């Protein structure tokens, strides 16, 4: 068994940026699964979940009481 056989698939920077851009454009419109199904490019669901976890931890997105994903990162405010 290879060392990478049991590890989770890591998303590429291009995929992370694509998901970020889609969430910014559609902030507050979709819940997690609906957002994943509407991405402009096919992404494995496990990879998508990893990206969502990263965006939550880095305070770029939030999930409201209805489960909809909202973009909250404001680079001007961060400066």
C-alpha positions in Angstrom: 0.0 0.0 0.0 1.4 3.4 -0.9 1.7 6.3 1.5 -1.0 8.3 -0.2 -3.5 5.5 -0.5 -5.3 6.4 2.8 -5.0 10.1 2.6 -7.8 12.5 1.5 -7.6 14.2 -1.8 -6.1 17.7 -1.5 -7.8 20.4 -3.6 -5.7 22.4 -6.1 -5.4 26.2 -5.8 -7.3 26.5 -9.0 -10.2 24.5 -7.6 -10.2 26.5 -4.3 -10.3 29.8 -6.3 -13.1 28.5 -8.5 -15.2 27.6 -5.4 -14.4 31.0 -3.8 -15.4 32.9 -6.9 -18.7 31.0 -7.2 -19.5 31.5 -3.5 -18.8 35.3 -3.8 -21.1 35.5 -6.9 -23.9 33.5 -5.2 -23.5 34.4 -1.6 -26.5 33.4 0.5 -28.3 31.6 -2.4 -27.4 27.9 -1.8 -26.9 25.4 0.9 -23.8 23.2 0.8 -25.0 20.4 -1.5 -26.9 22.6 -3.9 -23.9 24.9 -4.2 -21.7 21.8 -5.0 -24.1 20.6 -7.7 -24.0 24.1 -9.4 -20.3 24.6 -9.5 -19.0 25.5 -13.0 -16.7 22.5 -13.0 -17.1 19.0 -11.5 -15.4 18.6 -8.2 -15.4 15.5 -6.0 -17.7 16.0 -3.0 -15.0 15.1 -0.5 -12.7 17.7 -2.1 -15.5 20.3 -1.9 -16.1 19.6 1.8 -12.4 20.1 2.4 -12.5 23.5 0.7 -15.6 24.5 2.6 -13.9 23.6 5.9 -10.8 25.6 4.9 -13.0 28.7 4.0 -14.9 28.4 7.3 -11.7 28.2 9.3 -10.1 31.1 7.5 -13.3 33.2 8.1 -14.0 33.7 4.4 -17.5 32.2 4.6 -20.2 31.6 7.1 -23.2 29.4 7.1 -26.5 31.0 8.2 -29.3 29.6 10.3 -30.9 28.1 7.1 -27.7 26.4 6.1 -27.0 28.8 3.2 -23.3 29.6 2.5 -22.5 33.3 2.6 -19.2 35.1 1.6 -18.1 37.3 4.5 -14.4 38.0 3.8 -13.7 41.7 3.2 -10.1 42.3 2.2 -10.4 46.1 2.6 -11.6 45.7 6.2 -8.7 43.2 6.9 -6.1 45.9 5.8 
